Amino acid sequence: MLTLLGLAAVLLANLLAGGAATGAPAQQLGPLFIMVGDFPLGVATSRTDYQSIDRDARRLYIAKMGEGKLLVYDLAQDRLVREIANLPKITGVLAVPQLHRVYASAPGSGIVSSLRVGLGMLGLSSGTGMVAILDSANLKEVARLPGGVFPDGIAYDAPDRRIFVSDELGSAVTVIDARSNRLLMRIKMAGEVGNVQYDPKTARVYAPLQTRNSLAVIDPAKNVLVKEVALAGCEHPHGLAIASGAAVGYVACDGNDVLLVVDLETAHVLCVRPVAHDPDVLTIDPDMQRLYVASESGTLSTFDMTNPQFPVLLANIFVGDDAHAIAIDPSSHRLYFALANVDGKTVLRVLAPRMAH
């Protein structure tokens, strides 16, 4: 375990780097984590949303939804380096280092009429949401495409070079050709769509259908809905993560605060686990074999994934108000939470797992 001297050194180093270890003292985080610090992200806002890490560039991208900004955070220097302010109500963000691209989704009314024409030509439902595509080298926008009503979660299918975006309120999944930055089509769903993920083992795209308590299975090569998997015991599934190489999906049900573990090859629910109230974003640290479930209640549920089919709850800890989105740095294993309002400021709360020595 980390010694008291080592803990003091970590906290002192991060305070000198500009963070402030406030709001979630180390002694309140239990045996799993230490507090690294709170790092400034500008003025307070009403809400932050998805986050995505570019491991190669050592950047963290943050959707500052309430302010309509995409934030670019330098992980090596622990500081905010850029604010991109032309994305209304930005919700989702995904960095794809292989393509040198960053994808950002945003609902809103500030979309030009030509995009509405594009929606009609492709048979898409009305809506002024959009998906912006940025070059990660210079952070310049290279394309802006229609996203439907409320584009939200984003996933990348590397073999087919396609981007999939869940249109939560538009009950659809939008498909983008990552080679040409062209909108391919819209796959209509029978209910509201939660997060979306691609699984290379089954070569399928998955998305929870919130109003149907089911999991949609999409063939990304043909861009068709293959089937729906009933999620018995789940109310209003939204968050989704998939274990790498295991064909096991984890579905967070915010209507009844449970996590369903689903065998994606057999379409069977393997087990049900309780989680903190109102779960939202899920992420996995494969090297540490941990699954993290962040929640709207601000409490983080941490699971041991030694057996990915039957994860074991390690702890529930309160991280902070609005700590519903999480990103993991696979290099340092640090956890990042963009908190919308801490004493009048938006901050990035950073935790580190305690390591045995």
Protein Blocks (a to p, Z undefined) as FASTA:
>chain_A
ZZfklmmmmmmmmmmnopacehiafklnojmbccfbdcdebjadfbdcdddddfklopac
dddfknopacdddfklopafbdcfkbghifbdcddfknopacdddedjkbcfklmmmmmm
nopacdjbdcddddfklopafbdcdebjmgcbdcddfklopacdddfknopaddddfklo
pafbdcddfbdcddddddfklopacdddfklopaddddfklopafbdcddehiahifbdc
ddehklpacdddfknopacdddfklopafbdcdddehiabdcddfklopacdddfkopac
dddfkbmmlccdfbdcdfbghilbccddfklopacdddfbgghiacdddddddddZZ
